[in-house]
Amino acid sequence: MSGTSLDGVDAVLAGISSAGQPRLLRSHYLPYTDSLRAQLLALHAPQPDEIHLAAVAANQLARLYAEAVKGLLDGIAPATVRAIGCHGQTLRHRPADSYTLQIGNAALLAELTGITVVADFRSRDIAAGGQGAPLVPAFHARALRHPDAHRVIANIGGIANITDLPASGAVRGWDTGPGNMLLDAWIKRHRGAHYDRDGAWAAGGSVDPALLDLLAQHAYLKQAPPKSAGREQFNLDWLDTTLARLGRAIDPTDVQATLLEFTAMSLCNAVSRDCGGAQELYVCGGGAHNGVLMQRILARLPNVRVATTAALGIEPDWVEALAFAWLARQALHHKPGNLPAVTGARGERILGAIYPA
């Protein structure tokens, strides 16, 4: 898994039972280099010769994915692995225009590893009229649902998304708004860091109520699910425009504090408004390591038990990668991987393109 945070590659080795129950066996992480991160970030916007640049970046990613697989296996024969589920790196996510683009050259990855690769998970759902996202709720429902408790799973990566898991009834899920994306971009601009470790910089500022109110006016937050978001909706250009609307200067540290509150607010509002009766919220993704963000979520949901997915037996860094291992198995067994109630697709679909070893 390599997500919208553009931090690196999360790789897991999963054992999946005949009933489809996943088990995490090993994990491995490889960070992006600064140059690769810059290339990928630049490709999110139109630029000259972008087809060539995207193809070159896809090859770089495939080689990095292969390196991650090698580090993950470390003594385990590739022939014993049934398949690699490779999400790829999203460059554009535009379901309104009927497409989404994740790069990674799955053919090259299969060639480099000698292992069958399943990739391009989102396109079939979009072809069926869906958003192509979020896809992890189907995995959450399989691995983390409880027969008695009403749970919500929140993944806070670049974008934040939630899965509503009532003890009975339909599973729902959608992107709630920005996760770490704006926080990372703002600290990169002002301090040169890739992320705000434990929310320390944000903790040194004060939330600006007027700015928070302007951020909360984003049209995406008013849309009803199914819906999904990305850098197209939440980016520095939009933030700069919003700051200009404020009409006065604001200390960058206070902006960071307000952005953190915006992430917590948009997520918690979605839980309170649309997941009525939720008893438990379990957080995964990079945001689970931001202690200040977790405190703000806890404060905004006083009647909900808030913890990370570690409490359920899966460390928060590996939930998404484990989900795409499970989705790869679904494809190989010709079973659907989407939830139409989540994505808005016309029906269940088998997701992913298979590149045999």
C-alpha positions as CSV (number, residue, x, y, z in Angstrom):
1,M,0.0,0.0,0.0
2,S,1.2,3.5,-0.9
3,G,-1.4,6.2,-0.1
4,T,-2.1,9.8,-0.5
5,S,0.3,10.8,2.3
6,L,3.2,10.0,-0.1
7,D,5.4,8.7,2.7
8,G,6.4,5.3,1.5
9,V,5.4,1.7,1.0
10,D,3.6,-0.5,3.6
11,A,4.0,-4.2,2.9
12,V,2.5,-7.1,4.8
13,L,2.5,-10.8,4.5
14,A,-1.0,-12.1,5.1
15,G,-2.2,-15.6,5.8
16,I,-5.9,-15.9,4.8
17,S,-8.0,-18.8,5.9
18,S,-10.4,-20.7,3.6
19,A,-13.2,-18.7,5.2
20,G,-11.4,-15.5,4.2
21,Q,-10.3,-14.4,7.7
22,P,-7.0,-12.6,7.4
23,R,-4.0,-12.9,9.7
24,L,-0.9,-10.6,9.7
25,L,2.3,-12.6,9.6
26,R,5.0,-10.0,8.8
27,S,5.3,-6.3,7.9
28,H,7.9,-4.1,6.3
29,Y,8.1,-0.4,5.4
30,L,10.2,1.5,2.9
31,P,10.1,5.3,2.8
32,Y,10.0,7.3,-0.4
33,T,13.0,9.3,-1.3
34,D,12.6,13.0,-1.4
35,S,13.0,13.0,-5.1
36,L,10.4,10.3,-5.8
37,R,8.0,12.1,-3.4
38,A,8.5,15.3,-5.3
39,Q,8.0,13.6,-8.7
40,L,4.7,12.0,-7.5
41,L,3.4,15.2,-6.0
42,A,4.2,17.1,-9.2
43,L,2.2,14.6,-11.2
44,H,-1.0,15.4,-9.3
45,A,-1.3,18.5,-11.5
46,P,-1.0,18.8,-15.3
47,Q,2.5,19.4,-16.6
48,P,4.5,19.0,-19.9
49,D,5.4,15.5,-20.9
50,E,3.4,14.1,-18.0
51,I,2.7,10.7,-19.8
52,H,6.4,10.0,-20.0
53,L,7.0,11.2,-16.5
54,A,4.2,9.1,-15.1
55,A,5.5,6.0,-16.9
56,V,9.0,6.5,-15.6
57,A,7.6,7.1,-12.0
58,A,5.5,3.9,-12.4
59,N,8.7,1.9,-13.1
60,Q,10.5,3.5,-10.1
61,L,7.5,2.5,-7.9
62,A,7.5,-1.1,-9.2
63,R,11.2,-1.4,-8.4
64,L,10.6,0.0,-4.9
65,Y,7.6,-2.3,-4.4
66,A,9.8,-5.3,-5.4
67,E,12.4,-4.2,-2.9
68,A,9.7,-4.0,-0.2
69,V,8.6,-7.5,-1.1
70,K,12.2,-8.8,-0.9
71,G,12.6,-7.2,2.5
72,L,9.3,-8.5,3.7
73,L,9.9,-12.1,2.7
74,D,13.5,-12.3,3.8
75,G,14.1,-16.1,3.6
76,I,10.6,-17.1,2.5
77,A,10.5,-18.5,-1.0
78,P,8.5,-16.3,-3.4
79,A,6.9,-19.4,-4.8
80,T,5.0,-19.9,-1.5
81,V,3.3,-16.6,-2.0
82,R,0.0,-16.8,-3.9
83,A,-0.1,-13.2,-5.0
84,I,0.8,-9.6,-4.3
85,G,-2.1,-7.1,-3.9
86,C,-0.7,-3.8,-5.1
87,H,-2.8,-0.7,-4.7
88,G,-0.3,1.6,-6.6
89,Q,0.1,5.3,-6.1
90,T,-2.9,7.5,-6.9
91,L,-2.2,10.4,-9.2
92,R,-5.8,11.5,-10.0
93,H,-9.0,10.4,-8.4
94,R,-11.9,11.8,-10.4
95,P,-15.0,9.6,-10.2
96,A,-17.2,12.4,-11.5
97,D,-15.2,12.1,-14.7
98,S,-15.5,8.3,-14.6
99,Y,-11.8,7.6,-13.9
100,T,-9.2,7.1,-11.3
101,L,-5.5,6.6,-11.9
102,Q,-3.1,4.5,-9.8
103,I,0.4,3.9,-11.2
104,G,3.0,1.3,-10.3
105,N,3.6,-1.0,-13.4
106,A,2.2,-4.2,-12.1
107,A,3.6,-6.1,-15.1
108,L,7.1,-5.1,-14.1
109,L,6.5,-6.0,-10.4
110,A,5.4,-9.5,-11.4
111,E,8.5,-9.8,-13.5
112,L,10.8,-8.6,-10.8
113,T,9.3,-10.7,-8.0
114,G,8.2,-13.9,-9.8
115,I,4.9,-13.5,-8.0
116,T,1.4,-13.0,-9.5
117,V,0.2,-9.4,-9.0
118,V,-3.3,-8.1,-8.6
119,A,-3.6,-4.3,-9.2
120,D,-5.9,-1.6,-10.4
121,F,-8.6,-2.3,-7.8
122,R,-10.7,0.8,-8.2
123,S,-11.4,1.0,-12.0
124,R,-14.1,-1.7,-12.1
125,D,-16.1,-0.1,-9.4
126,I,-16.0,3.2,-11.2
127,A,-17.0,1.5,-14.4
128,A,-20.1,0.2,-12.6
129,G,-21.0,3.8,-11.6
130,G,-19.3,3.8,-8.2
131,Q,-16.7,6.1,-6.6
132,G,-14.0,3.5,-6.6
133,A,-13.5,4.4,-3.0
134,P,-13.3,3.7,-0.2
135,L,-12.6,0.0,-0.7
136,V,-11.4,-0.9,2.7
137,P,-14.9,-1.1,4.3
138,A,-15.5,-4.5,2.8
139,F,-12.3,-5.7,4.6
140,H,-13.3,-3.9,7.8
141,A,-16.6,-5.7,7.7
142,R,-14.9,-9.1,7.2
143,A,-12.1,-8.7,9.8
144,L,-13.3,-6.2,12.4
145,R,-17.1,-6.3,12.8
146,H,-18.5,-7.3,16.2
147,P,-21.8,-9.2,16.6
148,D,-23.0,-7.1,19.5
149,A,-21.1,-3.7,19.5
150,H,-21.7,-0.9,17.0
151,R,-18.2,0.0,15.8
152,V,-16.8,2.6,13.5
153,I,-13.3,2.2,11.9
154,A,-11.5,5.4,11.0
155,N,-8.6,5.3,8.7
156,I,-6.6,8.6,8.9
157,G,-4.1,8.7,6.0
158,G,-3.8,11.6,3.7
159,I,-7.6,11.5,3.5
160,A,-9.7,10.3,6.4
161,N,-12.4,7.7,5.8
162,I,-14.8,5.9,8.1
163,T,-16.5,2.5,8.0
164,D,-19.8,2.2,9.9
165,L,-20.1,-1.3,11.3
166,P,-23.4,-1.7,13.2
167,A,-23.9,-5.0,14.9
168,S,-26.6,-5.8,12.3
169,G,-27.7,-4.1,9.2
170,A,-25.9,-2.5,6.2
171,V,-22.2,-1.5,6.3
172,R,-21.5,2.0,5.1
173,G,-18.4,4.0,4.5
174,W,-17.0,7.2,2.9
175,D,-14.2,9.7,3.0
176,T,-14.9,12.3,5.7
177,G,-12.4,15.0,4.5
178,P,-8.7,15.6,5.0
179,G,-6.7,13.4,7.3
180,N,-3.0,14.3,7.4
181,M,-2.8,15.8,3.9
182,L,-3.2,19.5,4.8
183,L,-1.2,19.1,8.0
184,D,1.7,17.5,6.1
185,A,1.6,20.1,3.3
186,W,1.5,23.1,5.7
187,I,4.4,21.9,7.9
188,K,6.4,21.0,4.8
189,R,6.0,24.6,3.5
190,H,6.9,26.3,6.8
191,R,9.3,23.9,8.5
192,G,10.6,21.6,5.8
193,A,9.3,18.5,7.7
194,H,7.3,15.8,6.0
195,Y,4.8,15.5,8.9
196,D,4.0,17.0,12.3
197,R,5.3,14.3,14.7
198,D,2.7,13.6,17.4
199,G,1.0,16.9,16.5
200,A,3.7,18.8,18.4
201,W,3.7,21.9,16.2
202,A,-0.1,22.0,16.2
203,A,-0.1,21.7,19.9
204,G,2.0,24.9,20.1
205,G,-0.7,27.0,18.4
206,S,-4.3,28.0,19.0
207,V,-7.3,27.2,16.9
208,D,-8.6,30.2,15.0
209,P,-12.5,29.9,15.1
210,A,-13.0,32.1,12.1
211,L,-10.6,30.1,9.9
212,L,-12.2,26.8,11.2
213,D,-15.6,28.1,10.2
214,L,-14.3,28.9,6.7
215,L,-12.7,25.5,6.3
216,A,-15.9,23.9,7.4
217,Q,-17.8,25.5,4.5
218,H,-16.1,23.3,2.0
219,A,-18.8,21.9,-0.3
220,Y,-17.5,18.3,0.0
221,L,-18.5,18.2,3.7
222,K,-22.1,19.0,2.8
223,Q,-22.4,16.1,0.2
224,A,-24.2,13.0,1.2
225,P,-22.5,9.6,0.9
226,P,-21.5,7.7,-1.2
227,K,-18.5,10.1,-1.7
228,S,-14.8,10.1,-1.9
229,A,-12.1,12.8,-1.9
230,G,-8.5,13.4,-2.6
231,R,-6.0,16.1,-3.4
232,E,-8.4,17.5,-5.9
233,Q,-10.6,18.8,-3.0
234,F,-8.1,19.4,-0.2
235,N,-4.8,21.0,-1.2
236,L,-2.6,24.0,-0.5
237,D,-4.2,26.1,-3.3
238,W,-7.6,25.7,-1.6
239,L,-6.1,26.5,1.8
240,D,-4.4,29.6,0.5
241,T,-7.7,30.8,-1.0
242,T,-9.4,30.2,2.3
243,L,-6.7,32.1,4.2
244,A,-7.2,35.0,1.8
245,R,-10.9,35.0,2.5
246,L,-10.1,35.4,6.2
247,G,-8.8,38.8,5.4
248,R,-6.1,39.0,8.0
249,A,-2.7,37.5,8.8
250,I,-2.6,34.4,11.0
251,D,0.4,32.8,12.6
252,P,1.4,29.6,10.7
253,T,1.4,27.6,14.0
254,D,-2.2,28.6,14.6
255,V,-3.0,27.5,11.0
256,Q,-1.6,24.1,11.9
257,A,-3.6,23.9,15.1
258,T,-6.7,24.8,13.1
259,L,-6.0,22.3,10.4
260,L,-5.7,19.6,13.0
261,E,-9.0,20.6,14.6
262,F,-10.6,20.6,11.1
263,T,-9.5,17.0,10.6
264,A,-10.9,16.0,14.0
265,M,-14.1,18.0,13.5
266,S,-14.9,16.7,10.0
267,L,-14.4,13.1,11.0
268,C,-16.3,13.3,14.3
269,N,-19.2,15.2,12.8
270,A,-19.6,12.4,10.3
271,V,-19.6,9.8,13.1
272,S,-22.1,11.8,15.2
273,R,-24.4,12.7,12.3
274,D,-24.4,9.5,10.2
275,C,-23.3,6.6,12.5
276,G,-26.1,7.0,15.1
277,G,-25.6,4.8,18.2
278,A,-21.9,4.1,17.6
279,Q,-20.3,2.8,20.7
280,E,-16.6,2.3,19.6
281,L,-14.3,4.1,17.3
282,Y,-11.0,2.4,16.3
283,V,-8.4,4.5,14.4
284,C,-5.8,3.3,12.0
285,G,-3.4,4.9,9.5
286,G,-0.7,7.5,10.3
287,G,-3.2,9.7,12.2
288,A,-3.3,7.1,14.9
289,H,0.2,8.2,15.9
290,N,-0.8,11.8,16.3
291,G,-1.5,12.1,20.0
292,V,-2.9,15.6,19.8
293,L,-5.3,14.5,17.0
294,M,-6.4,11.5,19.0
295,Q,-7.1,13.7,22.0
296,R,-9.3,16.0,19.9
297,I,-11.2,13.0,18.5
298,L,-11.7,11.7,22.0
299,A,-12.9,15.2,23.2
300,R,-15.4,15.5,20.4
301,L,-16.9,12.0,20.9
302,P,-17.2,11.8,24.7
303,N,-19.8,9.0,24.6
304,V,-17.8,6.7,22.3
305,R,-14.9,4.5,23.2
306,V,-11.9,5.7,21.2
307,A,-8.8,3.6,20.6
308,T,-6.5,2.4,17.8
309,T,-7.0,-0.8,15.9
310,A,-4.2,-2.3,18.0
311,A,-6.9,-2.9,20.5
312,L,-8.5,-5.3,17.9
313,G,-5.2,-7.1,17.2
314,I,-4.0,-5.2,14.1
315,E,-1.4,-2.4,14.5
316,P,-2.8,0.8,12.8
317,D,0.1,1.1,10.3
318,W,-0.8,-2.2,8.6
319,V,-4.6,-2.2,8.2
320,E,-4.8,-0.8,4.7
321,A,-2.0,-3.1,3.3
322,L,-3.7,-6.1,4.9
323,A,-7.0,-4.9,3.2
324,F,-5.4,-5.0,-0.2
325,A,-3.9,-8.5,0.4
326,W,-7.5,-9.6,1.2
327,L,-8.9,-7.8,-1.9
328,A,-6.3,-9.6,-4.0
329,R,-7.5,-12.9,-2.7
330,Q,-11.1,-11.9,-3.4
331,A,-10.1,-11.3,-7.1
332,L,-8.2,-14.6,-7.4
333,H,-11.3,-16.5,-6.0
334,H,-13.6,-14.5,-8.3
335,K,-15.4,-12.9,-5.4
336,P,-16.6,-9.3,-5.2
337,G,-14.4,-6.8,-3.3
338,N,-16.7,-3.7,-3.2
339,L,-19.7,-2.8,-1.2
340,P,-22.2,-1.0,-3.4
341,A,-23.8,0.7,-0.4
342,V,-20.4,2.3,0.2
343,T,-19.1,3.2,-3.3
344,G,-22.5,3.7,-5.0
345,A,-21.7,1.1,-7.7
346,R,-24.7,-0.6,-9.5
347,G,-23.8,-3.9,-7.8
348,E,-21.0,-6.1,-6.4
349,R,-18.0,-6.5,-8.7
350,I,-14.8,-8.5,-8.8
351,L,-12.0,-5.9,-8.4
352,G,-8.5,-5.9,-9.8
353,A,-6.5,-6.8,-12.9
354,I,-4.4,-10.0,-12.6
355,Y,-0.8,-10.2,-13.9
356,P,0.3,-13.9,-13.6
357,A,3.8,-14.7,-12.6
